[in-house]
Every structure is written in C-alpha cells, then in structure tokens.
Amino acid sequence: MCEYSLIGYMCGRKKEHKKTGYCIFHCDKEEFEPDEIEELKNRFWEEFEEQENNKEDKFDFIGFKFPDKISFKKIEFKKPVYFRGATFSGDTSFDSATFTKEAYFSGATFSNEAYFGGATFTKEAYFKRATFSNEAIFVDATFSGDTSFVDATFTKEADFRNVTFTKEAYFKRATFSNEAYFGGATFLNSVKFIGDENKHLSNLEMDYNKHLKKESVSNELKKIFDEKGFHLSDNVVSGNYFTPQNFTPWN
C-alpha cells in the first residue's frame, strides 16, 4: 500500500514506486518523462471519474502531485473536494469551476499560475497555508461560504478584483510579497487582515459594522491600501462599511 501520509490521513492506494513506497499520485520524483506525465494525466482523470461516480461522500486528492499543467475549467465538483497538501507544478486552471460543497486547498502549493477566475464556491473554501509562487487570479470568483486564506503566501500578483465574499473572509497572517488587487470586490460580511508577519498588512482588521450602510470604503482605508499596493476602487465595498481597528503603521 502507498505509504504517503499527512496529518490524520493515510493514502492506502496500491504502491507503484517500490523505491519510495508511493502510489502514482504521490510519487515524489523531481523529473518526469513526457510519457510518464501523459500516463499520470490519464490515470488521474480515470481516478476522478471513479470518485465522481462512487458512493464515497468526497473527492480525495490529498497530497496529489501534478507535475505538469492541468485544467479543471468549468468542472462541477458535486462533493466536498480535498486538495489538501497537493502540489501543482504547472499552470493550474479552475476557471469557472463550480464547487457545490466544501473546497479544501489547505497547504496546497501552486508553483506556476493559478487561475480561479469566475469560480463559484457555494460552501466553505479553505486555502489555509496555501502557497502561490506565481500569479494567483481569482477575478470574478464568488465565495458564498466562509473563506480562509489564513497563513497563505502570495509571492507574485494576487488578483481579487470583482470577487464577491458573501460570508466572512479571513486573510489573517497572509503574506503578499507583490501587488494585490481588490478593486470592485464586494464584502457582505467581515474581512480580516491581521498579523505581524504580513509584509503589507500588520495588525489591520476590517469588521462589518451592521449599523452603517455606505456604498464605498472610507477614504482613510482606501489610502492605506493604495499605499501598500492593495488597489481598491471606490466601490470596493457594496452595501457595507469597513473600518480599520487596532491598526498600527507598517514598519
């Protein structure tokens, strides 16, 4: 059996790499031949179809290795999907994908571009400790459940323009090493950016004030974000008003 394990998880699939003791999806080879990549892709989609049609209550792709580009564009995930600890080495697209149940990307690594443009997250979405080493594009995505980017790392541009967050959005201790775009984003509940380790945002919390109904973000907050590379348009907040609390200047 495959010896891959993660906290609280054991793979249990057929061991196919005697040297490492892993199955084909957890193989830790650094270099793959073109025919190996093709085989892995074919095997993955067979696995996907099997999981889609079986009686299990989730998609289990925990710790999977994707050594080349892969696209889930417009795919509908009808079960909770677990990409926890997965490694995406090539360009990865979830453009216009629909997650009808919970989506778990905690600890996932995206080495190249990650596209979630127009994706719909109906339930909770977890990107805790996810690493985006290249551009992370979430333009026009919709998050209808609680959303967590706690401890996430964005090395290059992070684009959240026109994204809608219906419930709480957590970016606590998230690290943005480059530009981050939130222009036209809509927060219908609360959004929190807190953490001393954050290069751009330190000890900043924006909370939904239920007693104030204003169409635009405060000038003070907009100025703070603009100075630190977080580009907000005047209509970044639709219907709700956010104010910085316990804010201390960046070093």
Contacts in CASP RR format, 6 or more apart in sequence:
PFRMAT RR
TARGET T0000
AUTHOR 0000-0000-0000
METHOD contacts of the structure
MODEL  1
MCEYSLIGYMCGRKKEHKKTGYCIFHCDKEEFEPDEIEELKNRFWEEFEE
QENNKEDKFDFIGFKFPDKISFKKIEFKKPVYFRGATFSGDTSFDSATFT
KEAYFSGATFSNEAYFGGATFTKEAYFKRATFSNEAIFVDATFSGDTSFV
DATFTKEADFRNVTFTKEAYFKRATFSNEAYFGGATFLNSVKFIGDENKH
LSNLEMDYNKHLKKESVSNELKKIFDEKGFHLSDNVVSGNYFTPQNFTPW
N
1 11 0 8 1.000
1 12 0 8 1.000
1 13 0 8 1.000
1 14 0 8 1.000
1 15 0 8 1.000
2 11 0 8 1.000
2 12 0 8 1.000
2 13 0 8 1.000
2 14 0 8 1.000
2 15 0 8 1.000
2 16 0 8 1.000
2 21 0 8 1.000
2 22 0 8 1.000
2 23 0 8 1.000
2 26 0 8 1.000
3 11 0 8 1.000
3 15 0 8 1.000
3 20 0 8 1.000
3 21 0 8 1.000
3 22 0 8 1.000
4 10 0 8 1.000
4 11 0 8 1.000
4 12 0 8 1.000
4 22 0 8 1.000
4 23 0 8 1.000
4 26 0 8 1.000
4 63 0 8 1.000
5 11 0 8 1.000
6 62 0 8 1.000
6 63 0 8 1.000
6 84 0 8 1.000
6 85 0 8 1.000
9 62 0 8 1.000
9 84 0 8 1.000
11 22 0 8 1.000
11 23 0 8 1.000
11 25 0 8 1.000
11 26 0 8 1.000
11 62 0 8 1.000
12 23 0 8 1.000
13 23 0 8 1.000
13 25 0 8 1.000
13 26 0 8 1.000
14 23 0 8 1.000
15 21 0 8 1.000
15 22 0 8 1.000
15 23 0 8 1.000
16 22 0 8 1.000
16 23 0 8 1.000
16 24 0 8 1.000
16 27 0 8 1.000
17 23 0 8 1.000
17 24 0 8 1.000
17 27 0 8 1.000
17 29 0 8 1.000
20 27 0 8 1.000
20 28 0 8 1.000
22 28 0 8 1.000
24 39 0 8 1.000
24 40 0 8 1.000
24 43 0 8 1.000
25 40 0 8 1.000
25 43 0 8 1.000
25 44 0 8 1.000
25 47 0 8 1.000
25 61 0 8 1.000
25 63 0 8 1.000
25 64 0 8 1.000
25 65 0 8 1.000
26 63 0 8 1.000
26 64 0 8 1.000
26 65 0 8 1.000
27 65 0 8 1.000
28 65 0 8 1.000
29 36 0 8 1.000
29 67 0 8 1.000
32 40 0 8 1.000
32 67 0 8 1.000
32 68 0 8 1.000
37 67 0 8 1.000
37 68 0 8 1.000
40 67 0 8 1.000
40 68 0 8 1.000
41 68 0 8 1.000
41 70 0 8 1.000
44 64 0 8 1.000
44 66 0 8 1.000
44 70 0 8 1.000
48 59 0 8 1.000
51 59 0 8 1.000
51 60 0 8 1.000
51 79 0 8 1.000
52 59 0 8 1.000
52 78 0 8 1.000
52 79 0 8 1.000
56 79 0 8 1.000
57 79 0 8 1.000
57 80 0 8 1.000
58 79 0 8 1.000
58 80 0 8 1.000
58 81 0 8 1.000
58 82 0 8 1.000
58 101 0 8 1.000
59 77 0 8 1.000
59 79 0 8 1.000
59 80 0 8 1.000
59 81 0 8 1.000
59 82 0 8 1.000
60 82 0 8 1.000
61 81 0 8 1.000
61 82 0 8 1.000
61 83 0 8 1.000
61 86 0 8 1.000
62 82 0 8 1.000
62 83 0 8 1.000
62 84 0 8 1.000
62 85 0 8 1.000
62 86 0 8 1.000
63 83 0 8 1.000
63 84 0 8 1.000
63 85 0 8 1.000
63 86 0 8 1.000
63 87 0 8 1.000
64 83 0 8 1.000
64 86 0 8 1.000
64 87 0 8 1.000
65 86 0 8 1.000
65 87 0 8 1.000
65 89 0 8 1.000
66 86 0 8 1.000
66 87 0 8 1.000
66 88 0 8 1.000
66 89 0 8 1.000
66 90 0 8 1.000
66 92 0 8 1.000
67 89 0 8 1.000
67 90 0 8 1.000
68 89 0 8 1.000
68 90 0 8 1.000
69 90 0 8 1.000
69 91 0 8 1.000
69 92 0 8 1.000
69 93 0 8 1.000
69 112 0 8 1.000
70 88 0 8 1.000
70 90 0 8 1.000
70 92 0 8 1.000
70 93 0 8 1.000
71 92 0 8 1.000
71 93 0 8 1.000
71 95 0 8 1.000
72 92 0 8 1.000
72 93 0 8 1.000
72 94 0 8 1.000
72 97 0 8 1.000
73 93 0 8 1.000
73 94 0 8 1.000
73 95 0 8 1.000
73 96 0 8 1.000
73 97 0 8 1.000
74 95 0 8 1.000
74 96 0 8 1.000
74 97 0 8 1.000
74 98 0 8 1.000
75 94 0 8 1.000
75 97 0 8 1.000
75 98 0 8 1.000
76 97 0 8 1.000
76 98 0 8 1.000
76 100 0 8 1.000
77 97 0 8 1.000
77 98 0 8 1.000
77 99 0 8 1.000
77 100 0 8 1.000
77 101 0 8 1.000
77 103 0 8 1.000
78 100 0 8 1.000
78 101 0 8 1.000
79 101 0 8 1.000
80 101 0 8 1.000
80 102 0 8 1.000
80 103 0 8 1.000
80 104 0 8 1.000
80 123 0 8 1.000
81 99 0 8 1.000
81 101 0 8 1.000
81 102 0 8 1.000
81 103 0 8 1.000
81 104 0 8 1.000
82 104 0 8 1.000
83 103 0 8 1.000
83 104 0 8 1.000
83 105 0 8 1.000
83 108 0 8 1.000
84 104 0 8 1.000
84 105 0 8 1.000
84 106 0 8 1.000
84 107 0 8 1.000
84 108 0 8 1.000
85 106 0 8 1.000
85 107 0 8 1.000
85 108 0 8 1.000
85 109 0 8 1.000
86 105 0 8 1.000
86 108 0 8 1.000
86 109 0 8 1.000
87 108 0 8 1.000
87 109 0 8 1.000
87 111 0 8 1.000
88 108 0 8 1.000
88 109 0 8 1.000
88 110 0 8 1.000
88 111 0 8 1.000
88 112 0 8 1.000
88 114 0 8 1.000
89 111 0 8 1.000
89 112 0 8 1.000
90 111 0 8 1.000
90 112 0 8 1.000
90 113 0 8 1.000
91 112 0 8 1.000
91 113 0 8 1.000
91 115 0 8 1.000
92 110 0 8 1.000
92 112 0 8 1.000
92 113 0 8 1.000
92 114 0 8 1.000
92 115 0 8 1.000
93 115 0 8 1.000
94 114 0 8 1.000
94 115 0 8 1.000
94 116 0 8 1.000
94 117 0 8 1.000
94 119 0 8 1.000
95 115 0 8 1.000
95 116 0 8 1.000
95 117 0 8 1.000
95 118 0 8 1.000
95 119 0 8 1.000
96 117 0 8 1.000
96 118 0 8 1.000
96 119 0 8 1.000
97 116 0 8 1.000
97 119 0 8 1.000
97 120 0 8 1.000
98 119 0 8 1.000
98 120 0 8 1.000
98 122 0 8 1.000
99 119 0 8 1.000
99 120 0 8 1.000
99 121 0 8 1.000
99 122 0 8 1.000
99 123 0 8 1.000
99 125 0 8 1.000
100 122 0 8 1.000
100 123 0 8 1.000
101 122 0 8 1.000
101 123 0 8 1.000
102 123 0 8 1.000
102 124 0 8 1.000
102 125 0 8 1.000
102 126 0 8 1.000
103 121 0 8 1.000
103 123 0 8 1.000
103 124 0 8 1.000
103 125 0 8 1.000
103 126 0 8 1.000
104 126 0 8 1.000
105 125 0 8 1.000
105 126 0 8 1.000
105 127 0 8 1.000
105 130 0 8 1.000
106 126 0 8 1.000
106 127 0 8 1.000
106 128 0 8 1.000
106 129 0 8 1.000
106 130 0 8 1.000
107 128 0 8 1.000
107 129 0 8 1.000
107 130 0 8 1.000
107 131 0 8 1.000
108 127 0 8 1.000
108 130 0 8 1.000
108 131 0 8 1.000
109 130 0 8 1.000
109 131 0 8 1.000
109 133 0 8 1.000
110 130 0 8 1.000
110 131 0 8 1.000
110 132 0 8 1.000
110 133 0 8 1.000
110 134 0 8 1.000
110 136 0 8 1.000
111 133 0 8 1.000
111 134 0 8 1.000
112 133 0 8 1.000
112 134 0 8 1.000
113 134 0 8 1.000
113 135 0 8 1.000
113 137 0 8 1.000
114 132 0 8 1.000
114 134 0 8 1.000
114 135 0 8 1.000
114 136 0 8 1.000
114 137 0 8 1.000
115 137 0 8 1.000
116 136 0 8 1.000
116 137 0 8 1.000
116 138 0 8 1.000
116 141 0 8 1.000
117 137 0 8 1.000
117 138 0 8 1.000
117 139 0 8 1.000
117 140 0 8 1.000
117 141 0 8 1.000
118 138 0 8 1.000
118 139 0 8 1.000
118 140 0 8 1.000
118 141 0 8 1.000
118 142 0 8 1.000
119 138 0 8 1.000
119 141 0 8 1.000
119 142 0 8 1.000
120 141 0 8 1.000
120 142 0 8 1.000
120 144 0 8 1.000
121 141 0 8 1.000
121 142 0 8 1.000
121 143 0 8 1.000
121 144 0 8 1.000
121 145 0 8 1.000
121 147 0 8 1.000
122 144 0 8 1.000
122 145 0 8 1.000
123 144 0 8 1.000
123 145 0 8 1.000
124 145 0 8 1.000
124 146 0 8 1.000
124 147 0 8 1.000
124 148 0 8 1.000
125 143 0 8 1.000
125 145 0 8 1.000
125 146 0 8 1.000
125 147 0 8 1.000
125 148 0 8 1.000
126 148 0 8 1.000
127 147 0 8 1.000
127 148 0 8 1.000
127 149 0 8 1.000
127 152 0 8 1.000
128 148 0 8 1.000
128 149 0 8 1.000
128 150 0 8 1.000
128 151 0 8 1.000
128 152 0 8 1.000
129 150 0 8 1.000
129 151 0 8 1.000
129 152 0 8 1.000
130 149 0 8 1.000
130 152 0 8 1.000
130 153 0 8 1.000
131 152 0 8 1.000
131 153 0 8 1.000
131 155 0 8 1.000
132 152 0 8 1.000
132 153 0 8 1.000
132 154 0 8 1.000
132 155 0 8 1.000
132 156 0 8 1.000
132 158 0 8 1.000
133 155 0 8 1.000
133 156 0 8 1.000
134 155 0 8 1.000
134 156 0 8 1.000
135 156 0 8 1.000
135 157 0 8 1.000
135 158 0 8 1.000
135 159 0 8 1.000
136 154 0 8 1.000
136 156 0 8 1.000
136 157 0 8 1.000
136 158 0 8 1.000
136 159 0 8 1.000
137 159 0 8 1.000
138 158 0 8 1.000
138 159 0 8 1.000
138 160 0 8 1.000
138 163 0 8 1.000
139 159 0 8 1.000
139 160 0 8 1.000
139 161 0 8 1.000
139 162 0 8 1.000
139 163 0 8 1.000
140 161 0 8 1.000
140 162 0 8 1.000
140 163 0 8 1.000
141 160 0 8 1.000
141 163 0 8 1.000
141 164 0 8 1.000
142 163 0 8 1.000
142 164 0 8 1.000
142 166 0 8 1.000
143 163 0 8 1.000
143 164 0 8 1.000
143 165 0 8 1.000
143 166 0 8 1.000
143 167 0 8 1.000
143 169 0 8 1.000
144 166 0 8 1.000
144 167 0 8 1.000
145 166 0 8 1.000
145 167 0 8 1.000
146 167 0 8 1.000
146 168 0 8 1.000
146 169 0 8 1.000
146 170 0 8 1.000
147 165 0 8 1.000
147 167 0 8 1.000
147 168 0 8 1.000
147 169 0 8 1.000
147 170 0 8 1.000
148 170 0 8 1.000
149 169 0 8 1.000
149 170 0 8 1.000
149 171 0 8 1.000
149 174 0 8 1.000
150 170 0 8 1.000
150 171 0 8 1.000
150 172 0 8 1.000
150 173 0 8 1.000
150 174 0 8 1.000
151 172 0 8 1.000
151 173 0 8 1.000
151 174 0 8 1.000
152 171 0 8 1.000
152 174 0 8 1.000
152 175 0 8 1.000
153 174 0 8 1.000
153 175 0 8 1.000
153 177 0 8 1.000
154 174 0 8 1.000
154 175 0 8 1.000
154 176 0 8 1.000
154 177 0 8 1.000
154 178 0 8 1.000
154 180 0 8 1.000
155 177 0 8 1.000
155 178 0 8 1.000
156 177 0 8 1.000
156 178 0 8 1.000
157 178 0 8 1.000
157 179 0 8 1.000
157 180 0 8 1.000
157 181 0 8 1.000
158 176 0 8 1.000
158 178 0 8 1.000
158 179 0 8 1.000
158 180 0 8 1.000
158 181 0 8 1.000
159 180 0 8 1.000
159 181 0 8 1.000
160 180 0 8 1.000
160 181 0 8 1.000
160 182 0 8 1.000
160 183 0 8 1.000
160 185 0 8 1.000
161 181 0 8 1.000
161 182 0 8 1.000
161 183 0 8 1.000
161 184 0 8 1.000
161 185 0 8 1.000
162 183 0 8 1.000
162 184 0 8 1.000
162 185 0 8 1.000
163 182 0 8 1.000
163 185 0 8 1.000
163 186 0 8 1.000
164 185 0 8 1.000
164 186 0 8 1.000
164 188 0 8 1.000
165 185 0 8 1.000
165 186 0 8 1.000
165 187 0 8 1.000
165 188 0 8 1.000
165 189 0 8 1.000
165 191 0 8 1.000
166 188 0 8 1.000
166 189 0 8 1.000
167 188 0 8 1.000
167 189 0 8 1.000
168 189 0 8 1.000
168 190 0 8 1.000
168 191 0 8 1.000
168 192 0 8 1.000
169 187 0 8 1.000
169 189 0 8 1.000
169 190 0 8 1.000
169 191 0 8 1.000
169 192 0 8 1.000
170 191 0 8 1.000
170 192 0 8 1.000
171 191 0 8 1.000
171 192 0 8 1.000
171 193 0 8 1.000
171 201 0 8 1.000
172 192 0 8 1.000
172 193 0 8 1.000
172 194 0 8 1.000
172 195 0 8 1.000
173 194 0 8 1.000
173 195 0 8 1.000
173 197 0 8 1.000
173 198 0 8 1.000
174 193 0 8 1.000
174 198 0 8 1.000
174 201 0 8 1.000
175 197 0 8 1.000
175 198 0 8 1.000
175 199 0 8 1.000
176 198 0 8 1.000
176 199 0 8 1.000
176 200 0 8 1.000
176 201 0 8 1.000
176 230 0 8 1.000
177 199 0 8 1.000
179 229 0 8 1.000
179 231 0 8 1.000
180 200 0 8 1.000
180 229 0 8 1.000
180 230 0 8 1.000
180 231 0 8 1.000
181 230 0 8 1.000
181 231 0 8 1.000
182 225 0 8 1.000
182 230 0 8 1.000
182 231 0 8 1.000
182 232 0 8 1.000
182 236 0 8 1.000
183 231 0 8 1.000
183 232 0 8 1.000
183 233 0 8 1.000
183 236 0 8 1.000
184 232 0 8 1.000
184 233 0 8 1.000
184 235 0 8 1.000
184 236 0 8 1.000
185 232 0 8 1.000
185 236 0 8 1.000
185 237 0 8 1.000
186 236 0 8 1.000
186 237 0 8 1.000
186 238 0 8 1.000
187 206 0 8 1.000
187 208 0 8 1.000
187 236 0 8 1.000
187 237 0 8 1.000
187 238 0 8 1.000
187 240 0 8 1.000
187 242 0 8 1.000
188 208 0 8 1.000
188 238 0 8 1.000
188 239 0 8 1.000
188 240 0 8 1.000
189 208 0 8 1.000
189 240 0 8 1.000
190 206 0 8 1.000
190 207 0 8 1.000
190 208 0 8 1.000
190 242 0 8 1.000
191 206 0 8 1.000
191 242 0 8 1.000
192 205 0 8 1.000
192 206 0 8 1.000
192 207 0 8 1.000
193 201 0 8 1.000
193 204 0 8 1.000
193 205 0 8 1.000
193 206 0 8 1.000
194 201 0 8 1.000
194 203 0 8 1.000
194 204 0 8 1.000
194 205 0 8 1.000
195 201 0 8 1.000
195 202 0 8 1.000
195 203 0 8 1.000
196 202 0 8 1.000
196 203 0 8 1.000
200 228 0 8 1.000
200 229 0 8 1.000
200 230 0 8 1.000
200 250 0 8 1.000
201 228 0 8 1.000
201 230 0 8 1.000
201 250 0 8 1.000
202 248 0 8 1.000
202 250 0 8 1.000
202 251 0 8 1.000
203 246 0 8 1.000
203 247 0 8 1.000
203 248 0 8 1.000
204 224 0 8 1.000
204 244 0 8 1.000
204 246 0 8 1.000
204 247 0 8 1.000
205 244 0 8 1.000
205 245 0 8 1.000
205 246 0 8 1.000
205 247 0 8 1.000
206 221 0 8 1.000
206 242 0 8 1.000
206 243 0 8 1.000
206 244 0 8 1.000
206 245 0 8 1.000
207 242 0 8 1.000
207 243 0 8 1.000
207 245 0 8 1.000
208 240 0 8 1.000
208 241 0 8 1.000
208 242 0 8 1.000
209 240 0 8 1.000
209 241 0 8 1.000
209 242 0 8 1.000
209 243 0 8 1.000
212 240 0 8 1.000
212 241 0 8 1.000
213 239 0 8 1.000
213 240 0 8 1.000
213 241 0 8 1.000
214 237 0 8 1.000
214 239 0 8 1.000
214 240 0 8 1.000
214 241 0 8 1.000
215 235 0 8 1.000
215 237 0 8 1.000
215 238 0 8 1.000
215 239 0 8 1.000
216 234 0 8 1.000
216 235 0 8 1.000
216 236 0 8 1.000
216 237 0 8 1.000
217 232 0 8 1.000
217 234 0 8 1.000
217 236 0 8 1.000
217 237 0 8 1.000
217 241 0 8 1.000
217 242 0 8 1.000
218 241 0 8 1.000
218 242 0 8 1.000
218 243 0 8 1.000
220 244 0 8 1.000
221 232 0 8 1.000
221 242 0 8 1.000
221 243 0 8 1.000
221 244 0 8 1.000
222 232 0 8 1.000
222 234 0 8 1.000
222 236 0 8 1.000
224 244 0 8 1.000
224 247 0 8 1.000
225 231 0 8 1.000
225 232 0 8 1.000
226 232 0 8 1.000
228 250 0 8 1.000
END
